[in-house]
Structure formats: C-alpha cells, structure tokens
Amino acid sequence: MSVPLLDVNAQNRPLEAELKDVFAKVLATGRFILGEEVEAFERECAQYIGAKHAISISSGTDAILVALMALEIGAGDEVLCPSFTFFATAGCISRSGAVPVFCDVREDDFTIDLAAAAKLITPKTKAIMPVHLFGQCCDMDAIRAFADEHKLIVIEDAAQSIGATFKGVQCGNFGEVACFSFFPSKNLGGFGDGGLVTTNNDALAEKILKLRNHGMHPRYYHQMVGGNFRMDALQCALLRVKLRHLDSYAEGRARNAAWYAANLPLPEGCKAPAALENRGHVWNQFTLRIAGEGRRDAFKQHLAERGIGCEIYYPVPLHQQECFADLPASDCPVSEALSREVLSIPVYPELVQAQLDEVALAVAAFAS
Ligand SMILES: *Cc1c(COP(=O)(O)O)cnc(C)c1O
C-alpha cells in the first residue's frame, strides 16, 4: 500500500454530490465575479476565524501583496521575515518595493527568532511578517511585545495555519492584517487558487476591498491603483462546503500527529515535531528533523522507495535564494541547518490506520 503525501481526492470524494450541486447552482445564476457566494464565504470565514473582516483574494500570495499595498509598505521600507518559509512571504515584500530582511528561526517551532530580529532593526524597519509555519502559531505575545517596542506593523502570514490558535485565539487576529491561502495542499484546500485577508481594522478592510478591484469606487472611478485580486464566485461557493468540515479535518490531522508521536520508531538523531504550550496546532505538515551529514536525504530516498510520500519543506532558505543575492548577507544558521535536515511525511486527515502502520514500518526499516 502506497501512502501519498497528500490525497485531495480522498477528501473531496465524500463531498462530490454536494460540490456538484453547488457548481450547478452558481452556473445557473450566471454570476461568476463577486456577488452573493463571495460575500457569504467571507462572512463565514470571518465568523470561523473570529475576525471582524474577512476579504477573499485571488491567492495567498496576492493576499500578502494586497495587505502590503493597503498598509503602504514599499520603497524605502524594510520588513522583517523568517528565512525558513515558503517563497511568497518574502517575494511579496520584494514586489511591494520594500526590502525583505531575513531573520533566523527558532529551534523549537521553526518560526521567526525575535533575538535575531532585534539585531536587524534599523530606522527603515516598518513591519514584521511572522509566519505560522506548518500549522502552528508563532508566540504572538512575544511578537506583539516586540512589535510594540519597535513600533512595527504586524502582518501575519497564516497561509498554512487556518484554525490554529495561540492562547485560544485563532491566528488572523494578532496582526494589523493576516493572510491565508486555499491552495489545494493547505488545510482548507480549494479547487485551484484562492486566498483571504482578515483584519479588525475597518478602514483597512475598506481599502483592501477597493484595492482588490482596481482601486475602483464607484464603478470606473479609481481612487488608488489596485489590481485584480478577486477570488472566483465558484471557488467561494465550493469552499463554503469544505469550510463546514474544517474542524474535523484539523482533528484528523491532530489524531495522526498524536499517533506518530506515540508510535513512530524514529531513528537515532531524528526529532518529531511537537505542539508547544498555548498553541492549538492544526498540523498542515508533520515535519521530522534528521541530523547527520546526508542522513535526511538517505531517509527521504528510503521512504520514497517504499512508496511513502515525503517532501522537503524547504530545501533552500530564502536568504540563499538566487533572486535575493543582491541583498546584504544574512546570518541564519538554524534556517540553513533545517533546510538540510527537515522532511515532511503524510499527515492529511483521511489517512487510514493501515497507512499510518505502513509509514511506521518504513520508518522502522530505516532505523534498524
Ligand atoms: C502557500 C503559502 C503562501 C502562498 O499562498 P498561495 O495561495 O499558494 O499563493 C504564502 N506563504 C506561505 C507560508 C505559504 O505556505
């Protein structure tokens, strides 16, 4: 039995009839841009996350970009972000005209290290973009205190972590603005690209609504230069169906992570991830850390040969990416070590016991 890293069909198949109904309904309305389904999805997301405003956006990447545009972060500004994250975090900072300043990450949860960040503050530092990595919130007490001390705007990159909590509060409520993704591999996985921003700031929400639609208000009058950052009505309608199951998906992921924690016969020098105190982890990834020269790569090959899906998130930290070669050098030893040592294994909610057993067997075969 092979175990893929992710099986979107296993999740969508039980919803097939309902999804087809919803598709047919939107098809019949002939209304594909903005409108009722979009507004309903946004209302339901705001309610789920517990934020005042939720605005659907064309992708998680565009959500970050439009958030930066709305906050008027751009040329002359610096934005602190972790080096160990998906590219979009820093790519959007760069595209806004601002400079991404790469900070190292913590050993315990792989999120931005504030001691490292403190050394990188300059008069140009305008914002900090913590990333809730792999389904676990950053320590938002520490980040809020840091941001207040240095007068920084907080933009949460919550793309991987919808539903994750810190001290019982969901991510999406800690920053000036937060950005989510519905890329199919995220916890609320869509049928194509999609994203969301949340904010509790009325004026900012209004600005993002305009920026999403060419800065236009009213029709054909442009107060600012926006773009087309709209999410399709069809996508919103389909995701409304899946949003109702998001808690049960998170429970399934947590169940699998707990099973691994109790039953994976980890090889020497291999560490399993853990939920830290005060965090409600939603386990977008279950990421092992395997120390020792070349051992992670050997482990990856071993699992792949046994039909266990696995992937390296992320093989190159952002401060070492070619496109950022012109930026000042960064000192991120933890990020560099992680890029050599991490390996994510299947944790998606539809895994069945036989598949978990299969993963454990394959892991054991490497350990011996
Ligand atoms: C997926 C992801 C994004 C981008 O989301 P898309 O919807 O793929 O554009 C941004 N940041 C992080 C940390 C992500 O994992």
The ligand as a Tripos MOL2 file, in Angstrom:
@<TRIPOS>MOLECULE
LIG
   15    15     1     0     0
SMALL
NO_CHARGES

@<TRIPOS>ATOM
      1 C1          1.1230   28.6940    0.4560 C.3       1 LIG1
      2 C2          1.8190   29.8350    1.1080 C.ar      1 LIG1
      3 C3          1.7240   31.1460    0.6190 C.ar      1 LIG1
      4 C4          1.0940   31.4880   -0.6820 C.3       1 LIG1
      5 O1         -0.1800   31.0330   -0.9100 O.3       1 LIG1
      6 P1         -0.6980   30.7390   -2.3980 P.3       1 LIG1
      7 O2         -2.1590   30.5820   -2.2100 O.co2     1 LIG1
      8 O3         -0.0290   29.4820   -2.8630 O.co2     1 LIG1
      9 O4         -0.3540   31.8950   -3.2480 O.co2     1 LIG1
     10 C5          2.3210   32.1500    1.3470 C.ar      1 LIG1
     11 N1          3.0060   31.8980    2.4700 N.ar      1 LIG1
     12 C6          3.1380   30.6600    2.9560 C.ar      1 LIG1
     13 C7          3.8960   30.4560    4.2280 C.3       1 LIG1
     14 C8          2.5750   29.5720    2.2860 C.ar      1 LIG1
     15 O5          2.7300   28.3440    2.7640 O.3       1 LIG1
@<TRIPOS>BOND
     1     1     2 1
     2     2     3 ar
     3     2    14 ar
     4     3     4 1
     5     3    10 ar
     6     4     5 1
     7     5     6 1
     8     6     7 2
     9     6     8 1
    10     6     9 1
    11    10    11 ar
    12    11    12 ar
    13    12    13 1
    14    12    14 ar
    15    14    15 1
@<TRIPOS>SUBSTRUCTURE
     1 LIG1         1 GROUP 0 **** ****
